[in-house]
């Protein structure tokens, strides 16, 4: 089981402190920590911190380089002089970009270890994930995971078809199984359901997912392992 952050707004964080916290989590979790990063999309936050909103893309790239240098044991200049962080993580900590982070897909593919995005419907997901795979190939790197999330309003009718809502859909469990299978076939490695827009009681939705949806994928994983 991995532990991860959904998307720390990297330009608003101190590189030394974040590198230290991440290294500690990596060590305490036995190497299971994944650092999700983002550039932020709320312009009001940057003036509050005395930072330039328009420069956030360049700042993010600099923070990535600084943290990796710190994890390898190099020093970074702090207010009182050179600073190092421990424990060292010479192999680095996996980093995943949430969204585009004001970067090109090529930069994300060659620099980071995964991509968190909303791929949309399966046909759109196929196109987006094909671009991701090609960007990794062009960078001379092996395939890397794509992670996504979906706002889910589970329809009480198990055969209800997909109807779009913001960042997700209202859908019955049978169509949901097909939808997730399609995303998996397109290359999505992880999907999270957000139930904020659910019109049903959350306990009922969780019970239905546990009874009817999750076993479909547990069985599939078992079969894949057996093969």
N, C-alpha and C positions, 0 to 999 in steps of 0.2 A: 504494500500500500504506500503510495507516494504522498508527500505533503507539499502543498504548493500555495503560492500567493496568486490571486487572480490578476492583478496588474498594479504593482506599486508605481506611482508616478515618479519616475526616476529623477527628472530634473529638479523636483522639489525636495529631494532627500540628500543628506550629506553622504558622500561616497565612503568615507572612513567608517561612520557608524553603521551604514547599511552593509558594508563588506564584513564588518565584525559580527553583526547579528546573523547574517547569512552563513558565515563560516561556522558559527556556534550551532545554528540549527542543522547544518549539514553534518557536523560531528555528532551531535546528540541523537540525530535520527538514523545514524548509520548510513549516511549517504543517500537518503531518500528524499531530500529537499529539492524542490524545483522553484526557481525564482521567476515569477511572472512580472514583466515590466511593461510600462506604458509611458507615453509622453504627456498625457493629460489633455482634457478637452474643455476645461472651464477657465476661460480667460481671466476671470476675477481673481483666481487663486494666485496668479503670478505677481501682480502688483502688490498683493498683501505680503508676499515674501521678498519683495524687492528684486524680482527676477524678470527677465525679458521673455514675454510669451512667444514672440516670433522666433526666438533663438532656441526654443525647447528641443528641436530636432538635433541640432549640433550639440547641445548640452547632454542629451541622452547618450549620444555616441561617445562623448568624453567620459561620462560616468561609467559606461561599460568597460572602457579601456582601463580606467583608474581602478575599478574593483578587481578586475582580472590581474592587474599588476600587484595589488595588495594581497590577493589570495596566493600568488606565487612567491610571496615573501619580500617583494620590493617595498620601498618606503614611499609615502606620499607626504608632501609638505603640508603640515598643519599650522595652526596659529602660533604654536610654541616650538615649531621645528619639525623634523622628519618623524613620521608615524608609521608603524607597521601594525598589522593585526594578526592575532592568533586565535584558533589554530590555522596553520597554513593549509591551503587546499590547492596544491600544485596542479592537480588535474582539472581544476575549475569546478564551478557549480553550474548545472544546466540552467540556461535562461531561455524563456519563452516570451515572445512579443505578443501583447494583447493589442489587436488592431494593427495599424501600420506604423504608429509611433513617429509619424513624419519622416519615414524612411522609405526607400525603394524596397520592393520585394527581393531584389537581388542582394541588397545589403543584409536584410534579415536572414536570407537563406545561407549566405556565406559566413555570417558572424554569430548567429544564435543557434539554438538547439531545437526550436520548434516554433509553431505559429498558432496563436489563439485567434480565431476569426468566426464570423457568422457566415457560413458558406451558402445559406439560403436553401431553396428547393434542390432536390437531387441533381437536376440537369445543370443548374448554376454551380452546384458544388463540384460537379465533375470538371467544369471549366476552370474554376478557381484552384482546385487541387492539382490539376494538370499543370497549371502555371507554376505552382509551388514545387512540384517534382522536377520540372524542367530547370527551375532556378537552382535547385540543389545539384542537379547533374552538371549544369554550366559551371558551378563553383567547384566541381570535382569532388563532391561530398556524397556520402550515402544518404538514403532517404531519412527524413526526420518527421516526427509526428505533427499532425494538425489536430488541435483541440477546439471544441466549440460548445456553445450553450444554446438552449432553446427555452423560451417562455412557453410553458405548456398549460393549456386549459383542457383537461381531459374530459371529453364529452361522455355523458352517461350511456349514450348509444354506442356499443362497441364497434359498430360498423360505420359510424359517422366518418365522412371524408374530411380531408384537411381543409380548414378555412383559415386564412392568414390573420394573425394579430401582430401587434408590434413585437418584433424580434422573435416571432414564433408562430404558433397556430393553435386553434381549437380543433381537436381531432379525437376520434375514437381509438380504443386500444389496438384494434386489429390493423387499422391504417398506420398507427404509430409504430407498430412492429415493422411493417413494411418500409416506412419512412426511415427508421434508424438503420435497418439493413441496407437501404440504398446509400445512406451516408457512409456506412462502414465500407461498402463496396467501392465507393469513390475515394476512400483513403482516410476518413476521419478515424482517429485513434481513441478519442475520448469525447463524450457528450455529457453535459450537465443539464438537468431540468430545473428551471426556475418556475416556481408555482405562485409567484406574486399575483398573476392575473387570473388565477383559478376561480371559477364561479362555484366550485364545490368545496366541501369541507376537506381540508388538507389530509386529515387522517384517512378519509375514504379514498382519496386519490392515491395515497401511498400504499394502502392495502391492495388496491386494484393493480397498481404497478408491480407490487411484490408477488402477487398471485398469478398474474397473467402475462406480464411483459418481461420481467427480469428472468424468469426461468427459460425463456426462449434463447436468451443470449448466454446464460450459464451452460445450457446444453450444447450450444454451438461452440463455446470455448472448450468444453470438455472433449468434444469430438475433434477439434483442431489439435488439442494436446495429444490425444490418443494417436492421431495420425503421425 
